[in-house]
């Protein structure tokens, strides 16, 4: 598993990416936690059988930590992607099998169902891979979240669900801690606070090891911390940089890399609709009628 | 534990023995053979393992294939359909059984929002089948008798198959399982054990391509476009009509999405008249779409109005007497066809 130094290094690079995204007006908020530590706790893309990671919507830097290039992410955010999304969306929803990335599910709670199936498939295929899904507490109110989580628990599927509980709980659930809910499903849980990045990485890694060992689903709840106002806040970056000997130099290098990547993508010609449809006219142009002229 | 391979269940070995099979046995054979040929094919649904399914389609499958490939699920149609999608992402070919297709409603969200859009979104094709019993006439009432095709017909990215014979059921289900798109596969309960549908199937592995209709009866007076159980009601009506000198052509759609426009238009251009017969309710039924396509592509060949015989716009009744009125009967088809033939 990645060490604390590596975690700080990855966090700083993710911060530089998010800063560039915010400065360019591509997104209004950054959501790098708990996605980045979660991405780093999994078996990586360099392995033959990478674990499968489905990040939370609006958390592209988690995909960066998984190995996706900044250029690919900027193309997606600009609606110019030609690899995974083929220029048809303006979010960041990459599916890249070789990196173990499955596009986040935008429908609250539904990602738990889908990732339950991903984990079950790996179980059926006799692989020791793990599926990890990041969601926030609002999703737990949906029937989909319950059905996916319950089914995964019943099947003892190698699934880890990392729940961001840093937002308000009360509109969504009557319990103050998801750990209590998790116990009712027969699922082991870990609780960490947003303030302890190393602790978050270790807790998620423990849940991953638990799932990989055939012990079934693990839930990690990430709780708020009054000392952390948000990953895009300067104080957060300052804390990370303070732990690094060469934090300032790394930050400058990362920002230069991101700025350069964004410039390159911005200068690329925009793919037109025909390119997005693989060179063919969109299918709705093809309806033949008697009285319309031939195309 | 014994190392001996479990015996192949008798009810999926009839074709190999040269014996006739029912519609239901044809479906069981298709599932069994696809699972034997392709280890990525697995089944999941409520009570399909120990119990063998509500209609026993998967009887004895659990002992043969094991619990990882014949998976009893919690009662959570949305959850296990979503899980099937996840497994399909990983290269598996799941076949989901809805105990009754009426229960597909909780999975509507995941099927239309997630599964149907996956390939389009760049998240990869999702090869999966959702199959189960549909249709009325069995006194099942509104929760166990519905036809669900039109709830999904409007969703690009899905395919919908609705066979009418044992031969077609087997060939189409195999094609659906091998297809890289998500396929909804409707099986009319009234056909499952109908003795008059028993037939000897080819011993060879065969598939029937999706999207291709078949001519169930050739004729010249008018075209009846139909599918499922209504193919057989239309064939009975055709015999009555033939006795009066009216020879109708019957087109069995087999696949509803995508529709076989070519076959429909070819037949309508030949006969000049169209009657659509479906068991699904009237408003928003497939007849409206077929009529529009014929209007767009063959209007000038028409010699009369396009008509439809359908169930009435109501939930499926509990009462048997009401259900008989609700469903299209042979007499209804004869009347509409006679009117159209004389037009």
HADDOCK unambig.tbl for C-alpha pairs under 7 A between the chains (distance, minus, plus):
assign (segid A and resid 84 and name CA) (segid B and resid 122 and name CA) 5.03 0.50 0.50
assign (segid A and resid 85 and name CA) (segid B and resid 121 and name CA) 5.78 0.50 0.50
assign (segid A and resid 85 and name CA) (segid B and resid 122 and name CA) 4.53 0.50 0.50
assign (segid A and resid 86 and name CA) (segid B and resid 122 and name CA) 6.78 0.50 0.50
assign (segid A and resid 95 and name CA) (segid B and resid 123 and name CA) 5.29 0.50 0.50
assign (segid A and resid 103 and name CA) (segid B and resid 123 and name CA) 6.38 0.50 0.50
assign (segid A and resid 113 and name CA) (segid B and resid 79 and name CA) 5.37 0.50 0.50
assign (segid A and resid 113 and name CA) (segid B and resid 82 and name CA) 4.97 0.50 0.50
assign (segid A and resid 113 and name CA) (segid B and resid 83 and name CA) 5.01 0.50 0.50
assign (segid A and resid 114 and name CA) (segid B and resid 82 and name CA) 4.92 0.50 0.50
assign (segid A and resid 114 and name CA) (segid B and resid 83 and name CA) 4.71 0.50 0.50
assign (segid A and resid 114 and name CA) (segid B and resid 85 and name CA) 5.99 0.50 0.50
assign (segid A and resid 114 and name CA) (segid B and resid 86 and name CA) 4.28 0.50 0.50
assign (segid A and resid 115 and name CA) (segid B and resid 83 and name CA) 6.87 0.50 0.50
assign (segid A and resid 115 and name CA) (segid B and resid 86 and name CA) 5.68 0.50 0.50
assign (segid A and resid 116 and name CA) (segid B and resid 83 and name CA) 5.50 0.50 0.50
assign (segid A and resid 116 and name CA) (segid B and resid 86 and name CA) 6.83 0.50 0.50
assign (segid A and resid 117 and name CA) (segid B and resid 83 and name CA) 3.65 0.50 0.50
assign (segid A and resid 117 and name CA) (segid B and resid 84 and name CA) 5.59 0.50 0.50
assign (segid A and resid 117 and name CA) (segid B and resid 85 and name CA) 6.63 0.50 0.50
assign (segid A and resid 117 and name CA) (segid B and resid 86 and name CA) 4.12 0.50 0.50
assign (segid A and resid 117 and name CA) (segid B and resid 87 and name CA) 4.56 0.50 0.50
assign (segid A and resid 118 and name CA) (segid B and resid 86 and name CA) 4.38 0.50 0.50
assign (segid A and resid 118 and name CA) (segid B and resid 87 and name CA) 4.76 0.50 0.50
assign (segid A and resid 118 and name CA) (segid B and resid 89 and name CA) 6.86 0.50 0.50
assign (segid A and resid 118 and name CA) (segid B and resid 90 and name CA) 6.16 0.50 0.50
assign (segid A and resid 120 and name CA) (segid B and resid 87 and name CA) 6.73 0.50 0.50
assign (segid A and resid 121 and name CA) (segid B and resid 87 and name CA) 4.89 0.50 0.50
assign (segid A and resid 121 and name CA) (segid B and resid 90 and name CA) 6.34 0.50 0.50
assign (segid A and resid 121 and name CA) (segid B and resid 92 and name CA) 6.84 0.50 0.50
assign (segid A and resid 124 and name CA) (segid B and resid 68 and name CA) 6.23 0.50 0.50
assign (segid A and resid 144 and name CA) (segid B and resid 78 and name CA) 6.73 0.50 0.50
assign (segid A and resid 144 and name CA) (segid B and resid 79 and name CA) 6.01 0.50 0.50
assign (segid A and resid 147 and name CA) (segid B and resid 76 and name CA) 6.09 0.50 0.50
assign (segid A and resid 147 and name CA) (segid B and resid 79 and name CA) 4.68 0.50 0.50
assign (segid A and resid 148 and name CA) (segid B and resid 79 and name CA) 5.06 0.50 0.50
assign (segid A and resid 151 and name CA) (segid B and resid 74 and name CA) 6.74 0.50 0.50
assign (segid A and resid 288 and name CA) (segid B and resid 297 and name CA) 6.79 0.50 0.50
assign (segid A and resid 289 and name CA) (segid B and resid 296 and name CA) 4.62 0.50 0.50
assign (segid A and resid 289 and name CA) (segid B and resid 297 and name CA) 5.31 0.50 0.50
assign (segid A and resid 290 and name CA) (segid B and resid 296 and name CA) 6.03 0.50 0.50
assign (segid A and resid 290 and name CA) (segid B and resid 297 and name CA) 5.65 0.50 0.50
